[in-house]
Amino acid sequence: MTAAPAPDRNRDLAGKVALITGGGSGLGLAMTWRFAARGARVVVADHDPAAEAALSGIEGASFIACDVCVPEQVDATFERAEAEIGPLDIVVANAGVSQNGPTLELSFAEWRRVMDVNLGGVFLTAQAAGRRMVPRGQGVILLMASMYGVVAAPERVGYCVSKSGVAMMAKTLALEWAHHGLRVNALAPGYVRTPFLDDLIARGRLDADALTARMPIGRFIEPEEVADLAAFLASDEASAITGQIAGVDGGWSANGYL
Ligand SMILES: NC(=O)c1ccc[n+]([C@@H]2O[C@H](COP(=O)([O-])OP(=O)(O)OC[C@H]3O[C@@H](n4cnc5c(N)ncnc54)[C@H](O)[C@@H]3O)[C@@H](O)[C@H]2O)c1
């Protein structure tokens, strides 16, 4: 028996059109670089106008200002992306915010903000993707959960609850849309070195040395290591993978010791 030819991983997203929310920084920016390098045209939807400048130098990347919590903006973004670039093959609902502090001091306004972005924004993005992909009978949706949607940590009730909701959203939508030809998976990264993490370290909310000491791999994860998994899940090589919570956590969630 002869082996099937190996896929060209350098160009495995050639011809695909992708939309990535929160693509102007951290993980979203790394995914934009990786997807574009593998041949995709990428539309970044981010509410921070500075995100546009971050995309300079990425061939095939374009920017649309969008707050993922506002249904009209999400719809308008998808309309414009498809009109300007073409039907979306891949949508990554990545935009998210942190919440870190004692629950006894957490205001309801802050709770709502986290739910609005991390759950509401991901829902609106996934729904807008599904509305376009289901009639076409194909598409890949990735939702950004977190290892803290799978295992818990104190003083992050809003974050952990929102991310476990995202993980369940991926399973639910995967089941609902599998027979329409769509795949839906969640990513569950551990501590990744991005502005999101740097900010928590700078504010003294996280101790970088203590965290890396507990990490089985002994270091923080790099954004590109998450982007590589995202690119694989978005590619046709992952054609039988749906409804999964894909961890990239350096072994953290497996560690029941120390
Ligand atoms: N960094 C980590 O260690 C880590 C670990 C697990 C999961 N995550 C998740 O990965 C995602 C990206 O995190 P990151 O570390 O790259 O953070 P980041 O702060 O570097 O980037 C987040 C991006 O999302 C955008 N954004 C935020 N709210 C938005 C909104 N309402 N509408 C549109 N865009 C919005 C920001 O402008 C920014 O460009 C988040 O969902 C986060 O929860 C991060």
The ligand as an SDF file (V2000), in Angstrom:
LIG
                    3D

 44 48  0  0  0  0  0  0  0  0999 V2000
   -3.2970   35.2140   26.9410 N   0  0  0  0  0  0  0  0  0  0  0  0
   -3.6780   34.1300   27.5650 C   0  0  0  0  0  0  0  0  0  0  0  0
   -2.9600   33.6030   28.4150 O   0  0  0  0  0  0  0  0  0  0  0  0
   -5.0040   33.4930   27.2280 C   0  0  0  0  0  0  0  0  0  0  0  0
   -5.2490   32.2030   27.7160 C   0  0  0  0  0  0  0  0  0  0  0  0
   -6.4470   31.5810   27.4090 C   0  0  0  0  0  0  0  0  0  0  0  0
   -7.3820   32.2170   26.6370 C   0  0  0  0  0  0  0  0  0  0  0  0
   -7.1330   33.4760   26.1830 N   0  0  0  0  0  0  0  0  0  0  0  0
   -8.1760   34.1010   25.3810 C   0  0  0  0  0  0  0  0  0  0  0  0
   -7.6650   34.4370   24.1140 O   0  0  0  0  0  0  0  0  0  0  0  0
   -8.3590   35.5700   23.5940 C   0  0  0  0  0  0  0  0  0  0  0  0
   -7.3580   36.6100   23.1580 C   0  0  0  0  0  0  0  0  0  0  0  0
   -6.5760   36.9470   24.2810 O   0  0  0  0  0  0  0  0  0  0  0  0
   -5.1930   37.6990   24.1600 P   0  0  0  0  0  0  0  0  0  0  0  0
   -4.3440   37.1750   25.2320 O   0  0  0  0  0  0  0  0  0  0  0  0
   -4.7160   37.6830   22.7650 O   0  0  0  0  0  0  0  0  0  0  0  0
   -5.6790   39.1670   24.5780 O   0  0  0  0  0  0  0  0  0  0  0  0
   -5.3130   40.6240   24.0230 P   0  0  0  0  0  0  0  0  0  0  0  0
   -5.8600   41.5610   25.0510 O   0  0  0  0  0  0  0  0  0  0  0  0
   -3.8780   40.6960   23.6460 O   0  0  0  0  0  0  0  0  0  0  0  0
   -6.1840   40.7250   22.6960 O   0  0  0  0  0  0  0  0  0  0  0  0
   -7.5880   40.7810   22.7400 C   0  0  0  0  0  0  0  0  0  0  0  0
   -8.0860   41.5010   21.4970 C   0  0  0  0  0  0  0  0  0  0  0  0
   -9.5250   41.4860   21.5360 O   0  0  0  0  0  0  0  0  0  0  0  0
   -9.9790   42.7920   21.2370 C   0  0  0  0  0  0  0  0  0  0  0  0
  -11.2890   43.0110   21.8580 N   0  0  0  0  0  0  0  0  0  0  0  0
  -11.5980   43.0410   23.1760 C   0  0  0  0  0  0  0  0  0  0  0  0
  -12.8950   43.3190   23.3490 N   0  0  0  0  0  0  0  0  0  0  0  0
  -13.4370   43.4370   22.1050 C   0  0  0  0  0  0  0  0  0  0  0  0
  -14.7350   43.7300   21.6200 C   0  0  0  0  0  0  0  0  0  0  0  0
  -15.7640   43.9650   22.4590 N   0  0  0  0  0  0  0  0  0  0  0  0
  -14.9370   43.7760   20.2950 N   0  0  0  0  0  0  0  0  0  0  0  0
  -13.9120   43.5650   19.4230 C   0  0  0  0  0  0  0  0  0  0  0  0
  -12.6460   43.3120   19.8230 N   0  0  0  0  0  0  0  0  0  0  0  0
  -12.4210   43.2480   21.1490 C   0  0  0  0  0  0  0  0  0  0  0  0
   -8.9140   43.7420   21.7970 C   0  0  0  0  0  0  0  0  0  0  0  0
   -8.9870   45.0250   21.1990 O   0  0  0  0  0  0  0  0  0  0  0  0
   -7.6390   42.9760   21.4460 C   0  0  0  0  0  0  0  0  0  0  0  0
   -7.1710   43.3020   20.1480 O   0  0  0  0  0  0  0  0  0  0  0  0
   -9.3150   36.0090   24.6960 C   0  0  0  0  0  0  0  0  0  0  0  0
  -10.5980   35.4760   24.4450 O   0  0  0  0  0  0  0  0  0  0  0  0
   -8.7100   35.3950   25.9450 C   0  0  0  0  0  0  0  0  0  0  0  0
   -9.6720   35.1670   26.9470 O   0  0  0  0  0  0  0  0  0  0  0  0
   -5.9600   34.1320   26.4500 C   0  0  0  0  0  0  0  0  0  0  0  0
  1  2  1  0
  2  3  2  0
  2  4  1  0
  4  5  1  0
  4 44  2  0
  5  6  2  0
  6  7  1  0
  7  8  2  0
  8  9  1  0
  8 44  1  0
  9 10  1  0
  9 42  1  0
 10 11  1  0
 11 12  1  0
 11 40  1  0
 12 13  1  0
 13 14  1  0
 14 15  2  0
 14 16  1  0
 14 17  1  0
 17 18  1  0
 18 19  2  0
 18 20  1  0
 18 21  1  0
 21 22  1  0
 22 23  1  0
 23 24  1  0
 23 38  1  0
 24 25  1  0
 25 26  1  0
 25 36  1  0
 26 27  1  0
 26 35  1  0
 27 28  2  0
 28 29  1  0
 29 30  1  0
 29 35  2  0
 30 31  1  0
 30 32  2  0
 32 33  1  0
 33 34  2  0
 34 35  1  0
 36 37  1  0
 36 38  1  0
 38 39  1  0
 40 41  1  0
 40 42  1  0
 42 43  1  0
M  CHG  2   8   1  16  -1
M  END
$$$$
